[in-house]
Amino acid sequence: QVQLVESGGDLVQAGGSLKLSCVSSGSIFGRPMGWYRQTPGKQRDLVATITGGGYTTYANSVRGRFTVSRDLAKNMVVLQMNSLKVEDTAVYYCWLRDDDVDYWGQGTQVTISP
């Protein structure tokens, strides 16, 4: 059983930056990880992922503004978010896949004010 703990959510003004972190209770080596986000009444959408080999993908809406990275020594994945927009407001969830099982963190709230 993998546990994921996110941190870094906050209230910031549009144009600002935030860094979200997610620590896994187990090794992340070779496992895909990433970030999804969800707003009330809507489905959970992919934001950014990083494969076990380090290949990254991004939603079109965040490409060029967000960067996903990982620290294998710390079992951590990080989402650096720059040039934040009001529409980035959401609960952000950390995700990890291990042996075809998806694990999720508890979510961290990101709120962007105009």
ROGUDREN-76867 format. One record per residue (C-alpha): residue in three letters; residue number from 0; x, y, z. Coordinates in nm, 3 decimals, padded with zeros to 5 digits. Layout:
BEGIN
@romar = ALA, kolse = NUM, xx = X, yy = Y, zz = Z
...
***
This chain:
BEGIN
@romar = GLN, kolse = 0, xx = 00.000, yy = 00.000, zz = 00.000
@romar = VAL, kolse = 1, xx = 00.148, yy = 00.331, zz = -00.113
@romar = GLN, kolse = 2, xx = 00.069, yy = 00.653, zz = 00.065
@romar = LEU, kolse = 3, xx = 00.112, yy = 00.990, zz = -00.102
@romar = VAL, kolse = 4, xx = 00.129, yy = 01.313, zz = 00.092
@romar = GLU, kolse = 5, xx = 00.101, yy = 01.646, zz = -00.089
@romar = SER, kolse = 6, xx = 00.199, yy = 01.989, zz = 00.032
@romar = GLY, kolse = 7, xx = 00.238, yy = 02.339, zz = -00.104
@romar = GLY, kolse = 8, xx = -00.116, yy = 02.444, zz = -00.188
@romar = ASP, kolse = 9, xx = -00.193, yy = 02.807, zz = -00.112
@romar = LEU, kolse = 10, xx = -00.374, yy = 03.124, zz = -00.214
@romar = VAL, kolse = 11, xx = -00.172, yy = 03.340, zz = -00.453
@romar = GLN, kolse = 12, xx = -00.240, yy = 03.619, zz = -00.696
@romar = ALA, kolse = 13, xx = -00.258, yy = 03.566, zz = -01.068
@romar = GLY, kolse = 14, xx = 00.086, yy = 03.579, zz = -01.224
@romar = GLY, kolse = 15, xx = 00.248, yy = 03.430, zz = -00.918
@romar = SER, kolse = 16, xx = 00.416, yy = 03.096, zz = -00.860
@romar = LEU, kolse = 17, xx = 00.368, yy = 02.793, zz = -00.638
@romar = LYS, kolse = 18, xx = 00.552, yy = 02.469, zz = -00.589
@romar = LEU, kolse = 19, xx = 00.363, yy = 02.153, zz = -00.497
@romar = SER, kolse = 20, xx = 00.543, yy = 01.855, zz = -00.351
@romar = CYS, kolse = 21, xx = 00.434, yy = 01.495, zz = -00.308
@romar = VAL, kolse = 22, xx = 00.621, yy = 01.237, zz = -00.104
@romar = SER, kolse = 23, xx = 00.562, yy = 00.867, zz = -00.149
@romar = SER, kolse = 24, xx = 00.584, yy = 00.618, zz = 00.136
@romar = GLY, kolse = 25, xx = 00.759, yy = 00.379, zz = -00.099
@romar = SER, kolse = 26, xx = 01.016, yy = 00.394, zz = -00.373
@romar = ILE, kolse = 27, xx = 00.913, yy = 00.581, zz = -00.687
@romar = PHE, kolse = 28, xx = 01.191, yy = 00.429, zz = -00.896
@romar = GLY, kolse = 29, xx = 01.051, yy = 00.310, zz = -01.229
@romar = ARG, kolse = 30, xx = 00.698, yy = 00.417, zz = -01.146
@romar = PRO, kolse = 31, xx = 00.500, yy = 00.682, zz = -01.329
@romar = MET, kolse = 32, xx = 00.384, yy = 00.973, zz = -01.116
@romar = GLY, kolse = 33, xx = 00.220, yy = 01.304, zz = -01.169
@romar = TRP, kolse = 34, xx = -00.046, yy = 01.556, zz = -01.088
@romar = TYR, kolse = 35, xx = -00.414, yy = 01.587, zz = -01.162
@romar = ARG, kolse = 36, xx = -00.658, yy = 01.860, zz = -01.063
@romar = GLN, kolse = 37, xx = -01.027, yy = 01.884, zz = -01.000
@romar = THR, kolse = 38, xx = -01.282, yy = 02.160, zz = -00.953
@romar = PRO, kolse = 39, xx = -01.628, yy = 02.112, zz = -00.801
@romar = GLY, kolse = 40, xx = -01.866, yy = 01.924, zz = -01.025
@romar = LYS, kolse = 41, xx = -01.603, yy = 01.838, zz = -01.282
@romar = GLN, kolse = 42, xx = -01.388, yy = 01.535, zz = -01.353
@romar = ARG, kolse = 43, xx = -01.033, yy = 01.502, zz = -01.240
@romar = ASP, kolse = 44, xx = -00.802, yy = 01.614, zz = -01.520
@romar = LEU, kolse = 45, xx = -00.439, yy = 01.541, zz = -01.596
@romar = VAL, kolse = 46, xx = -00.200, yy = 01.828, zz = -01.533
@romar = ALA, kolse = 47, xx = 00.143, yy = 01.672, zz = -01.575
@romar = THR, kolse = 48, xx = 00.302, yy = 01.330, zz = -01.552
@romar = ILE, kolse = 49, xx = 00.649, yy = 01.186, zz = -01.549
@romar = THR, kolse = 50, xx = 00.716, yy = 00.828, zz = -01.651
@romar = GLY, kolse = 51, xx = 00.946, yy = 00.583, zz = -01.480
@romar = GLY, kolse = 52, xx = 01.203, yy = 00.673, zz = -01.742
@romar = GLY, kolse = 53, xx = 01.165, yy = 01.044, zz = -01.678
@romar = TYR, kolse = 54, xx = 00.956, yy = 01.136, zz = -01.983
@romar = THR, kolse = 55, xx = 00.714, yy = 01.420, zz = -01.910
@romar = THR, kolse = 56, xx = 00.373, yy = 01.510, zz = -02.048
@romar = TYR, kolse = 57, xx = 00.160, yy = 01.817, zz = -01.985
@romar = ALA, kolse = 58, xx = -00.194, yy = 01.934, zz = -02.038
@romar = ASN, kolse = 59, xx = -00.209, yy = 02.193, zz = -02.315
@romar = SER, kolse = 60, xx = -00.341, yy = 02.448, zz = -02.068
@romar = VAL, kolse = 61, xx = -00.027, yy = 02.434, zz = -01.851
@romar = ARG, kolse = 62, xx = 00.249, yy = 02.356, zz = -02.100
@romar = GLY, kolse = 63, xx = 00.521, yy = 02.617, zz = -02.079
@romar = ARG, kolse = 64, xx = 00.407, yy = 02.736, zz = -01.736
@romar = PHE, kolse = 65, xx = 00.429, yy = 02.421, zz = -01.522
@romar = THR, kolse = 66, xx = 00.720, yy = 02.184, zz = -01.478
@romar = VAL, kolse = 67, xx = 00.704, yy = 01.838, zz = -01.324
@romar = SER, kolse = 68, xx = 01.016, yy = 01.680, zz = -01.182
@romar = ARG, kolse = 69, xx = 01.114, yy = 01.411, zz = -00.938
@romar = ASP, kolse = 70, xx = 01.374, yy = 01.338, zz = -00.673
@romar = LEU, kolse = 71, xx = 01.433, yy = 00.963, zz = -00.658
@romar = ALA, kolse = 72, xx = 01.640, yy = 00.991, zz = -00.342
@romar = LYS, kolse = 73, xx = 01.353, yy = 01.159, zz = -00.159
@romar = ASN, kolse = 74, xx = 01.073, yy = 00.959, zz = -00.329
@romar = MET, kolse = 75, xx = 00.924, yy = 01.291, zz = -00.425
@romar = VAL, kolse = 76, xx = 00.756, yy = 01.448, zz = -00.726
@romar = VAL, kolse = 77, xx = 00.736, yy = 01.824, zz = -00.759
@romar = LEU, kolse = 78, xx = 00.513, yy = 02.051, zz = -00.966
@romar = GLN, kolse = 79, xx = 00.653, yy = 02.398, zz = -01.021
@romar = MET, kolse = 80, xx = 00.374, yy = 02.629, zz = -01.131
@romar = ASN, kolse = 81, xx = 00.454, yy = 02.968, zz = -01.278
@romar = SER, kolse = 82, xx = 00.246, yy = 03.243, zz = -01.437
@romar = LEU, kolse = 83, xx = -00.057, yy = 03.116, zz = -01.252
@romar = LYS, kolse = 84, xx = -00.403, yy = 03.200, zz = -01.379
@romar = VAL, kolse = 85, xx = -00.740, yy = 03.219, zz = -01.205
@romar = GLU, kolse = 86, xx = -00.845, yy = 02.911, zz = -01.404
@romar = ASP, kolse = 87, xx = -00.567, yy = 02.710, zz = -01.238
@romar = THR, kolse = 88, xx = -00.772, yy = 02.718, zz = -00.918
@romar = ALA, kolse = 89, xx = -00.846, yy = 02.358, zz = -00.818
@romar = VAL, kolse = 90, xx = -00.764, yy = 02.079, zz = -00.578
@romar = TYR, kolse = 91, xx = -00.442, yy = 01.921, zz = -00.700
@romar = TYR, kolse = 92, xx = -00.389, yy = 01.548, zz = -00.649
@romar = CYS, kolse = 93, xx = -00.067, yy = 01.355, zz = -00.662
@romar = TRP, kolse = 94, xx = -00.081, yy = 01.026, zz = -00.851
@romar = LEU, kolse = 95, xx = 00.138, yy = 00.718, zz = -00.871
@romar = ARG, kolse = 96, xx = 00.092, yy = 00.389, zz = -01.054
@romar = ASP, kolse = 97, xx = 00.240, yy = 00.072, zz = -00.915
@romar = ASP, kolse = 98, xx = 00.171, yy = -00.269, zz = -01.072
@romar = ASP, kolse = 99, xx = -00.134, yy = -00.131, zz = -01.254
@romar = VAL, kolse = 100, xx = -00.281, yy = 00.009, zz = -00.932
@romar = ASP, kolse = 101, xx = -00.342, yy = 00.384, zz = -00.911
@romar = TYR, kolse = 102, xx = -00.271, yy = 00.563, zz = -00.587
@romar = TRP, kolse = 103, xx = -00.382, yy = 00.915, zz = -00.497
@romar = GLY, kolse = 104, xx = -00.293, yy = 01.170, zz = -00.240
@romar = GLN, kolse = 105, xx = -00.549, yy = 01.351, zz = -00.031
@romar = GLY, kolse = 106, xx = -00.532, yy = 01.665, zz = -00.243
@romar = THR, kolse = 107, xx = -00.405, yy = 02.016, zz = -00.182
@romar = GLN, kolse = 108, xx = -00.602, yy = 02.331, zz = -00.257
@romar = VAL, kolse = 109, xx = -00.460, yy = 02.586, zz = -00.498
@romar = THR, kolse = 110, xx = -00.651, yy = 02.913, zz = -00.523
@romar = ILE, kolse = 111, xx = -00.553, yy = 03.189, zz = -00.762
@romar = SER, kolse = 112, xx = -00.702, yy = 03.534, zz = -00.705
@romar = PRO, kolse = 113, xx = -00.742, yy = 03.793, zz = -00.981
***
